[in-house]
Structures are given as C-alpha cells and as structure tokens.
Amino acid sequence: MKKTPIAVALIIMGALLVMTPALAEYFHRQSFLALLSRPGLDMTSLYRDFSAQMDYRYQFGCWLTGSLMVGAAFLVRRRDVA
C-alpha cells in the first residue's frame, strides 16, 4: 500500500505547525507597527494591544508536534520504500 499521500500530508501539516509561532509573531509585530503609526496614540492602548503574545508553552507545543509529524512522515515513507 502506498503511503506517499499520508507522508506528504504529515510533512505539510507538520511544517505549518512549526511555522505557526513565527507567523503569529510576525503578524503581531505588523499590527503593532500599524498601531504605532495611528494618530492619537496613548500609552494605555499601546500596552493593551501589545501585551497579548503567544505563550511559550504553546510555541513549544506547536514546534514539538510539527517536528514529530514530519519525523513520522519520514518513518512512514522509509517503511514504504523498504
């Protein structure tokens, strides 16, 4: 039985999970820069909008789960070839 579609799906989804914290940080910084360029900025809105960042445990969980998915894809593909 060919396991190539399963391996490809695991690699794609694992890579997306690994990239999620970096993409979230990028979009968070972009929204912060847009907030800084807004007229009538006060410090309370600045603190409220920028203080919500992704938890480090969630970042690690995304990285670990994504890495395990990519590793599982390579193992599935290796068993299919052998």
C-alpha positions as CSV (number, residue, x, y, z in Angstrom):
1,M,0.0,0.0,0.0
2,K,1.3,3.4,-1.0
3,K,1.8,5.8,2.0
4,T,3.0,8.7,0.0
5,P,-0.1,10.9,0.3
6,I,0.0,10.3,4.1
7,A,3.6,11.3,4.3
8,V,3.1,14.4,2.2
9,A,0.1,15.4,4.3
10,L,2.1,14.9,7.5
11,I,5.0,16.9,6.2
12,I,2.8,19.8,5.1
13,M,0.8,20.0,8.3
14,G,3.9,19.5,10.4
15,A,5.7,22.3,8.7
16,L,2.6,24.6,9.1
17,L,2.6,23.8,12.8
18,V,6.3,24.5,13.2
19,M,5.8,27.8,11.4
20,T,2.7,28.9,13.4
21,P,4.6,30.7,16.2
22,A,6.9,32.6,13.8
23,L,4.0,33.7,11.7
24,A,1.9,34.7,14.7
25,E,4.9,36.8,16.0
26,Y,5.3,38.4,12.5
27,F,1.6,39.3,12.3
28,H,1.7,40.6,15.8
29,R,4.6,42.9,15.1
30,Q,2.9,44.1,11.9
31,S,-0.2,45.0,13.8
32,F,1.9,46.8,16.5
33,L,3.7,48.8,13.8
34,A,0.3,49.8,12.3
35,L,-0.8,50.8,15.8
36,L,2.3,53.0,16.3
37,S,1.5,54.9,13.1
38,R,-2.1,55.6,14.2
39,P,-2.7,59.2,15.2
40,G,-3.9,59.9,18.7
41,L,-2.0,57.0,20.3
42,D,-2.0,56.8,24.1
43,M,0.1,54.5,26.3
44,T,-2.9,52.5,27.7
45,S,-4.0,51.4,24.2
46,L,-0.4,50.6,23.4
47,Y,0.1,48.4,26.4
48,R,-3.3,46.7,26.0
49,D,-2.7,45.9,22.3
50,F,0.9,44.8,22.5
51,S,0.8,42.8,25.8
52,A,-1.0,39.8,24.4
53,Q,1.6,37.5,22.9
54,M,1.6,33.8,22.3
55,D,2.5,31.7,25.3
56,Y,5.9,30.0,25.2
57,R,4.4,26.6,26.1
58,Y,2.1,26.9,23.1
59,Q,5.0,27.8,20.9
60,F,7.0,24.8,22.1
61,G,3.9,22.6,21.7
62,C,3.5,23.7,18.1
63,W,7.2,23.1,17.4
64,L,7.2,19.7,19.0
65,T,4.0,18.5,17.4
66,G,5.1,19.7,14.0
67,S,8.5,18.1,14.3
68,L,7.0,14.8,15.4
69,M,4.6,14.9,12.4
70,V,7.5,15.5,10.0
71,G,9.5,12.7,11.7
72,A,6.6,10.3,11.4
73,A,6.2,11.1,7.8
74,F,9.8,10.2,7.1
75,L,9.4,7.0,9.1
76,V,6.2,6.1,7.1
77,R,7.9,6.9,3.9
78,R,11.0,4.9,4.9
79,R,8.9,1.8,5.7
80,D,7.1,2.2,2.4
81,V,10.4,2.2,0.4
82,A,12.0,-0.7,2.3
